[in-house]
């Protein structure tokens, strides 16, 4: 029982990291019905942005966050125009192959430009630990968790209370009806993709003090992000946050009680159970499971 | 006139010094090409590039010393980021480049596939780095390994714990409370299972826990560190890859986990220079079983080993600005041994090559890294001839600390003190 406070804290902090990555993925899926296999690579680009800003100009990743917003807005728009626009009306298979291709292209571009060397971002707060009761909390992870909650809340409010959000939801529900109502669905997709990329780019910047930066850095998280998104409900922001916390809890408690080798077995069993018994996910919109996932 | 003499003398001496190399190179008749398979892209690319650099530096030294079989040694290099690429690139080098010998591959996840492909073409596969114990147990007549296998890693980890660490902790080996934490590839499992078996059966150590993890997906060690902290072990035996070691150690500090000693093995993870780069002085304390590092006494070697070892160190220092790292040394040690075998066999015909390999009987200290050579019938160099060394992270650098007769450095922080006292 002495370990309980630390296990709870670890779950929250790890869940925060997963949520940060998953929220952009679920937004893109929810609105566009596109499974973005290149999501991890945009995370990697965010990590490299933080690394180079730190290495060249000694900019703290939290300062880089401000720069990351417009940078990834531009990256999102550019990748949409160059890649996604052409396949947005194509079949799910074509979209999947396109994003897989984009993922491999980005990985290899990073490899050519920056080599496969491991890079480290070590600002003063990277190894700063806050001790609370019997638990130790890494400061960078606390910030990542806070930003994840803020992003999720912000996106939910955006979707619910703004005109753009309502338009996006309408498009997600029925694209043809939205078009008939005069909604520019092309613009909606472009916006959804771009916001999703901004979210994951920001996640990359925030995770750079916690994890090593290298061209395949996104791979270790992206599979988990899919699990989280399916578990929480495809396209559901609140589901992404709770799904992240559930996966993190399963991992943390499973690793502590059964052994660290079991953690993936456990959350994939949970993943399969959700797909079998509640295909739309714990919080998901009805019918999401019919979209080729 | 008097002032000219030193100038002339310097010129003559310079010419004389260059003569053996120039003569050796001039005498080389034709080229002899071998295939080199390395992971140059992907997660193992840093280590693969370092391994290749070791091969290239040693190739130049070999060519300056008569080449192989009187010919200039050249490479056909291929990138093998994963086992599928390892098999297909091995096939390509054999079919298109016509190589009769393949070498590489740094990793236990790659050497199996590459050597299977070589065996199908009856081409020699000369491994200088991977340590998967199964590699030489498949009955392949074409497969040879110069480095020790994972069992050797585990053997040495326990050897160090028993002979060096236990007395300094004031305990008998059977009183040591130990935990094992390893990545779960064939490399990690091979080495760790060997260490577990020896620790328990031969010395009766008290195993408190043994945990395996996937090094490609691990992103949090906290739960296992909480568990280990509660178990309060004397020794943590570890095998890791790269990022996993950095994350583990960073989180060990967050959790204030302080075992009395951390004993790891291999040129990856705790043995990689990235560990020091990422952690600086926070990395101080853990041990890593490796090839010799700073502090190594070259004069302890036999004359034939001393010359090539000194030349290799100087060449690496010149090329990279640093002491030869594990990857450099494994590749160079393996390639130098290949040269000796080819020179002895005079051919790459498999029968004659095997005969030359099995005829080798070189004591420790005869080769690069202070290695010796005595191959068994499976194509594996003997663990007791491939002398390994324990290095410790001290002030951001890995230095040789054991066996003490081979080094000028001494161990620090044993038992490990609190985190803020390892400066």
Interface residues (C-beta under 8 A of the other chain):
Chain A: X2 X3 X6 X7 X10 X14 X17 X108 X111 X115 X116 X117 X118 X120 X122 X127 X129 X136 X138 X211 X212 X214 X216 X219 X220 X221 X223 X224 X251 X252 X253 X254 X255 X256 X259 X260 X261 X264
Chain B: X40 X41 X42 X43 X45 X46 X49 X184 X211 X212 X213 X214 X216 X217 X218 X219 X220 X221 X222 X223 X224 X226 X227 X230 X242 X243 X246 X247 X250 X251 X253 X254 X255 X256 X274 X277 X278 X280 X282
